Amino acid sequence: MLTKYEVIGMAKENETKLNGQAGEITTIREILMGSYLGAYEKRFADIESRLAAIEDKLSLSNEQTIQNIEKLNVTLQSDFTSRLEKIETHFKETNQNDKQELSKLFSEISNRLLK
């Protein structure tokens, strides 16, 4: 059975080996891919800048859409209010005219009944 100190020592040795291997892998990768990494980094930078430009355009487009919707809402409310007022006015006029006509009819009927 291993003691606590032996386990800790083995863990440190494994960590050192892994760090060394990671460094070796990084070195090998740089040797094999070094010329391509610069090209890929440039391509990623270009893609990121294009993405940022698209995000800016989309944000501006969203703001414009919101403004257009708000303008349309104000216009529709104004138009609705105007039309409603016209309908109310027409209803009142029609109602008043109907009352006057009914009054005339009742007056004529009462005159005929009195004769």
C-alpha positions as YAML, in Angstrom:
chain: A
units: angstrom
residues:
- id: 1
  name: MET
  ca: [0.00, 0.00, 0.00]
- id: 2
  name: LEU
  ca: [1.22, 3.49, -0.85]
- id: 3
  name: THR
  ca: [1.63, 6.19, 1.72]
- id: 4
  name: LYS
  ca: [0.10, 9.61, 1.40]
- id: 5
  name: TYR
  ca: [3.49, 11.14, 0.56]
- id: 6
  name: GLU
  ca: [4.20, 8.58, -2.15]
- id: 7
  name: VAL
  ca: [0.85, 9.32, -3.83]
- id: 8
  name: ILE
  ca: [1.54, 13.06, -3.73]
- id: 9
  name: GLY
  ca: [5.02, 12.52, -5.16]
- id: 10
  name: MET
  ca: [3.66, 10.39, -8.01]
- id: 11
  name: ALA
  ca: [1.03, 13.03, -8.80]
- id: 12
  name: LYS
  ca: [3.72, 15.71, -9.05]
- id: 13
  name: GLU
  ca: [5.83, 13.51, -11.34]
- id: 14
  name: ASN
  ca: [2.80, 12.87, -13.62]
- id: 15
  name: GLU
  ca: [2.00, 16.57, -13.72]
- id: 16
  name: THR
  ca: [5.57, 17.41, -14.71]
- id: 17
  name: LYS
  ca: [5.51, 14.75, -17.44]
- id: 18
  name: LEU
  ca: [2.16, 16.04, -18.77]
- id: 19
  name: ASN
  ca: [3.41, 19.62, -18.80]
- id: 20
  name: GLY
  ca: [6.52, 18.49, -20.65]
- id: 21
  name: GLN
  ca: [4.42, 16.54, -23.14]
- id: 22
  name: ALA
  ca: [2.09, 19.50, -23.66]
- id: 23
  name: GLY
  ca: [5.11, 21.68, -24.36]
- id: 24
  name: GLU
  ca: [6.43, 19.10, -26.82]
- id: 25
  name: ILE
  ca: [3.05, 18.87, -28.53]
- id: 26
  name: THR
  ca: [2.91, 22.65, -28.82]
- id: 27
  name: THR
  ca: [6.40, 22.72, -30.32]
- id: 28
  name: ILE
  ca: [5.54, 19.99, -32.83]
- id: 29
  name: ARG
  ca: [2.32, 21.78, -33.75]
- id: 30
  name: GLU
  ca: [4.19, 25.02, -34.32]
- id: 31
  name: ILE
  ca: [6.74, 23.25, -36.52]
- id: 32
  name: LEU
  ca: [4.07, 21.52, -38.60]
- id: 33
  name: MET
  ca: [1.41, 24.21, -38.69]
- id: 34
  name: GLY
  ca: [3.44, 27.40, -38.15]
- id: 35
  name: SER
  ca: [3.03, 28.69, -41.69]
- id: 36
  name: TYR
  ca: [-0.70, 27.98, -41.67]
- id: 37
  name: LEU
  ca: [-1.43, 29.47, -38.25]
- id: 38
  name: GLY
  ca: [-0.74, 33.02, -39.44]
- id: 39
  name: ALA
  ca: [-3.10, 32.57, -42.37]
- id: 40
  name: TYR
  ca: [-5.79, 31.11, -40.12]
- id: 41
  name: GLU
  ca: [-5.38, 33.89, -37.58]
- id: 42
  name: LYS
  ca: [-5.78, 36.46, -40.38]
- id: 43
  name: ARG
  ca: [-8.86, 34.68, -41.69]
- id: 44
  name: PHE
  ca: [-10.38, 34.55, -38.21]
- id: 45
  name: ALA
  ca: [-9.64, 38.25, -37.70]
- id: 46
  name: ASP
  ca: [-11.31, 39.03, -41.05]
- id: 47
  name: ILE
  ca: [-14.32, 36.92, -40.12]
- id: 48
  name: GLU
  ca: [-14.56, 38.62, -36.73]
- id: 49
  name: SER
  ca: [-14.44, 42.09, -38.31]
- id: 50
  name: ARG
  ca: [-17.09, 41.12, -40.87]
- id: 51
  name: LEU
  ca: [-19.24, 39.69, -38.09]
- id: 52
  name: ALA
  ca: [-18.87, 42.91, -36.10]
- id: 53
  name: ALA
  ca: [-19.90, 44.94, -39.17]
- id: 54
  name: ILE
  ca: [-22.94, 42.71, -39.69]
- id: 55
  name: GLU
  ca: [-23.88, 43.04, -36.01]
- id: 56
  name: ASP
  ca: [-23.63, 46.85, -36.30]
- id: 57
  name: LYS
  ca: [-25.83, 46.87, -39.41]
- id: 58
  name: LEU
  ca: [-28.33, 44.56, -37.73]
- id: 59
  name: SER
  ca: [-28.42, 46.73, -34.64]
- id: 60
  name: LEU
  ca: [-28.98, 49.85, -36.74]
- id: 61
  name: SER
  ca: [-31.66, 48.06, -38.74]
- id: 62
  name: ASN
  ca: [-33.42, 46.99, -35.53]
- id: 63
  name: GLU
  ca: [-33.35, 50.56, -34.22]
- id: 64
  name: GLN
  ca: [-34.78, 51.87, -37.50]
- id: 65
  name: THR
  ca: [-37.47, 49.19, -37.45]
- id: 66
  name: ILE
  ca: [-38.45, 50.12, -33.90]
- id: 67
  name: GLN
  ca: [-38.63, 53.81, -34.88]
- id: 68
  name: ASN
  ca: [-40.75, 52.98, -37.94]
- id: 69
  name: ILE
  ca: [-43.11, 50.88, -35.83]
- id: 70
  name: GLU
  ca: [-43.46, 53.70, -33.31]
- id: 71
  name: LYS
  ca: [-44.20, 56.21, -36.11]
- id: 72
  name: LEU
  ca: [-46.72, 53.82, -37.63]
- id: 73
  name: ASN
  ca: [-48.34, 53.33, -34.23]
- id: 74
  name: VAL
  ca: [-48.72, 57.11, -33.77]
- id: 75
  name: THR
  ca: [-50.13, 57.47, -37.28]
- id: 76
  name: LEU
  ca: [-52.58, 54.62, -36.78]
- id: 77
  name: GLN
  ca: [-53.74, 55.97, -33.43]
- id: 78
  name: SER
  ca: [-54.25, 59.40, -34.94]
- id: 79
  name: ASP
  ca: [-56.12, 57.97, -37.92]
- id: 80
  name: PHE
  ca: [-58.26, 55.76, -35.69]
- id: 81
  name: THR
  ca: [-59.11, 58.67, -33.41]
- id: 82
  name: SER
  ca: [-60.02, 60.88, -36.38]
- id: 83
  name: ARG
  ca: [-62.25, 58.22, -37.93]
- id: 84
  name: LEU
  ca: [-63.92, 57.49, -34.60]
- id: 85
  name: GLU
  ca: [-64.67, 61.19, -34.12]
- id: 86
  name: LYS
  ca: [-66.18, 61.34, -37.63]
- id: 87
  name: ILE
  ca: [-68.37, 58.33, -36.87]
- id: 88
  name: GLU
  ca: [-69.51, 59.84, -33.57]
- id: 89
  name: THR
  ca: [-70.30, 63.16, -35.27]
- id: 90
  name: HIS
  ca: [-72.21, 61.40, -38.04]
- id: 91
  name: PHE
  ca: [-74.12, 59.34, -35.47]
- id: 92
  name: LYS
  ca: [-75.06, 62.44, -33.48]
- id: 93
  name: GLU
  ca: [-76.19, 64.28, -36.62]
- id: 94
  name: THR
  ca: [-78.18, 61.28, -37.80]
- id: 95
  name: ASN
  ca: [-79.70, 60.85, -34.36]
- id: 96
  name: GLN
  ca: [-80.65, 64.54, -34.23]
- id: 97
  name: ASN
  ca: [-82.15, 64.40, -37.74]
- id: 98
  name: ASP
  ca: [-84.13, 61.27, -36.82]
- id: 99
  name: LYS
  ca: [-85.47, 63.00, -33.72]
- id: 100
  name: GLN
  ca: [-86.56, 66.01, -35.78]
- id: 101
  name: GLU
  ca: [-88.25, 63.80, -38.36]
- id: 102
  name: LEU
  ca: [-90.02, 61.80, -35.66]
- id: 103
  name: SER
  ca: [-91.15, 65.03, -34.07]
- id: 104
  name: LYS
  ca: [-92.61, 66.19, -37.40]
- id: 105
  name: LEU
  ca: [-94.35, 62.85, -37.89]
- id: 106
  name: PHE
  ca: [-95.87, 62.91, -34.41]
- id: 107
  name: SER
  ca: [-96.96, 66.48, -34.98]
- id: 108
  name: GLU
  ca: [-98.64, 65.53, -38.27]
- id: 109
  name: ILE
  ca: [-100.33, 62.53, -36.70]
- id: 110
  name: SER
  ca: [-101.61, 64.57, -33.80]
- id: 111
  name: ASN
  ca: [-102.92, 67.25, -36.22]
- id: 112
  name: ARG
  ca: [-104.74, 64.62, -38.24]
- id: 113
  name: LEU
  ca: [-106.22, 63.07, -35.13]
- id: 114
  name: LEU
  ca: [-107.48, 66.44, -33.91]
- id: 115
  name: LYS
  ca: [-109.33, 67.18, -37.13]
...
